[in-house]
Amino acid sequence: MGELPADARLGAIRLRVADVERLTRFYEQAIGLQVVENGPVTALGVDGRTLVELEAAPDAPPRPLHTTGLFHLAILVPSRADLALALRRVAAAGWRLTGASDHLVSEALYLSDPEGNGIELYRDRPRDEWPAVGGVLQMDTLPLDLGNLLSEVDEVNGDVGMPADTTLGHVHLQVSDLAAAEHFWAEALGFDVTVRGYPGALFVSAGGYHHHVGLNTWAGAGAPSPPDDALGLDRFEVVLPDADAVSEAGGRLAAAGPVELVEDGVLAADPSGNALLVRSA
């Protein structure tokens, strides 16, 4: 079993969508991203760096309920004030939150895009404030005081979009079996397990982060995978520092199941059909 480099991170996430124009407007207006590139795949991000890709699939079937796939993509902003501005932006665009939580290590806002893809907007607390018991990281889901959050910013502050150092902080997936998911994401790919305390969930990361990938069976243990061409998650990127690290991770994945070597790196899918591209920075 190998480990991913400590500076492994996520790159962009690609979604298959029925209405590219509508979702592009949403990610611009409600989320604050900018169009980086137009083409067969519309790329949106910050400072010329792609975070979300929209692949047009107008004839694709919807993802069935109670199947594996994307639970949410999570966009990480640098500060609490940036999260407050994100909340104002969502409200100004006419969208409602589906939740708002204090996770001890972070504070998060939740909503869905127009096609039902889950989104988390969050900021991390400083690492030295992350609680641990017996060396084990602690996370929770507590109510977030939105009024207190909004007090971080002045009402006259204008909306200039997401800051340049915004990233795709993590991706949370629905899977059919946690043991099989752990074998793939931790033992094969090389993430470390960070949190086991949530019922029906597991969190993994590199470099001591609270999680780069969340995994849950909340769609039901043994939930089936959606059709390969269904709307929703196409793939997301795990970015490693160099080609040697990609080759090592690709070798571990190949020993665990089928992979595809592509120009950008290595394509693979977990036992629940959730696809990832491992590539170099």
Secondary structure by P-SEA (a helix, b strand, c coil): cccccccccccbbbbbcccaaaaaaaaaccccccccccccbbbbbccccccbbbbbcccccccccccccccbbbbbcccaaaaaaaaaaaaaaccccccccccccccbbbbbcccbbbbbbbcccccccccccccbbbbbbccccccccccccccccccccccccccccbbbbbbccaaaaaaacccccbbbbcccccccbbbbbcccccccccccccccccccccccccccccccccccccaaaaaaaaaaaaaabbbbbccccccccccccbbbbbbcc
